[in-house]
Amino acid sequence: MKVDTVRTWKSDVPLLESRIDAPKKLIFIQHGIFGNKDKVSRLLAPFLNRLGYQVVALDAKKHGERAESPFKERNKIESELQLFDIVDATAKDIVYLFEHHYDFDRFDVLGVSMGGYVAYRTAMLSDVDVLAALISGPDFTRSAFQGFTDEDYAEHSERIEAARRRIATMDPSRHSEALSFRKAIALCGERDQVIPPVDAEDVLASHDVIFRTFDTGHRITKEMHDALIDLLKREI
């Protein structure tokens, strides 16, 4: 199978497209915090191409080729405070890109960690066919600021509360009726302390979802990777 790998910008968003002849479906794939489109593309695009997908990886807002402070410097406190603003902006990028640049009826979206948040948020803004989230979850409010210490909370309390109010407006766990997808695949680590898996199944219970946990922390194992590809194969 011939795959054309194309680096391009569309609507001011840097993309890495993996194109095949006569694709069956379109999928956007999204990296985690401090990552970039190249890393997530190397991890997933070859397998997705073989399933029949045209694959579009994009750099999240303030990441990769459009890196800006505080993510460029990996400033933990400032990055966490802005994280869900980045999630929201990147999800809106995906919706705009699909509507203006791709000739498909619907699309799938797949995200890893922060990219999973983007996937969930995208499904609140547009009709998604298959939503897949790895080591991620739909409870944005609970996940936010988990790594903060008591000292961090004391120093940044007003900004944290302001961020929490913004997060609440886009939190799928509080607005699950706004989620629009045909099928969801949520694969989580049983020992994940970064984004614990406890809420994903409950939040998505009213939707058509496949929820599985794996013997890992905040890390994609080969077993999880292989399960994802097998589950997506059934949706092509």
VENRAZI-V638876 format. One record per residue. D_LAST is the distance of its C-alpha to the last C-alpha in Angstrom with 2 decimals. Layout:
D_LAST
D_LAST
//
This chain:
17.02
18.92
18.16
20.48
21.39
23.13
25.32
26.12
27.34
26.14
28.18
29.99
26.96
26.57
23.12
21.68
18.90
16.97
16.23
14.78
15.43
13.16
10.28
7.05
7.23
10.27
11.10
14.72
16.09
19.53
22.29
25.01
28.64
30.66
27.60
26.16
23.15
24.10
24.03
20.61
19.23
20.93
19.54
15.82
15.11
15.52
12.96
10.34
11.43
10.99
7.25
7.45
8.41
11.82
13.50
16.52
18.89
21.97
25.31
26.07
29.25
32.28
30.29
29.82
31.17
32.26
33.83
36.67
38.96
38.61
35.30
36.71
39.50
37.37
39.83
38.60
40.52
39.88
36.19
35.70
37.62
35.35
32.00
30.60
31.98
29.82
26.77
27.52
28.26
25.14
22.87
24.83
24.31
20.50
20.86
23.44
21.56
18.53
21.00
23.26
21.57
17.98
17.13
13.80
13.82
12.28
11.31
10.33
13.37
14.21
17.89
20.38
23.67
25.00
21.62
20.34
23.10
21.89
18.41
20.20
22.63
20.10
18.69
22.35
22.76
19.74
16.95
13.93
10.50
9.81
13.04
13.54
17.20
18.90
22.65
23.01
23.76
24.27
28.07
29.25
32.87
33.23
31.52
33.71
36.77
36.36
37.94
40.95
44.35
47.10
48.77
45.69
45.57
49.29
49.22
46.24
46.44
46.63
43.71
41.60
42.41
41.61
38.23
37.56
38.32
35.79
33.14
33.80
32.82
29.25
28.78
25.77
27.86
30.47
28.32
25.35
25.61
24.64
21.18
18.52
14.91
12.68
11.91
13.74
13.80
17.40
18.63
22.39
25.44
27.96
30.80
29.55
32.68
31.26
28.61
29.32
26.52
28.83
27.72
23.93
23.53
26.39
25.42
21.90
23.21
23.04
19.31
16.22
16.16
15.72
18.84
20.01
23.00
23.99
27.47
27.77
29.17
27.77
25.97
22.56
23.12
21.39
20.53
18.89
17.03
15.80
14.84
12.75
10.76
10.53
9.50
6.71
5.52
5.74
3.82
0.00
//
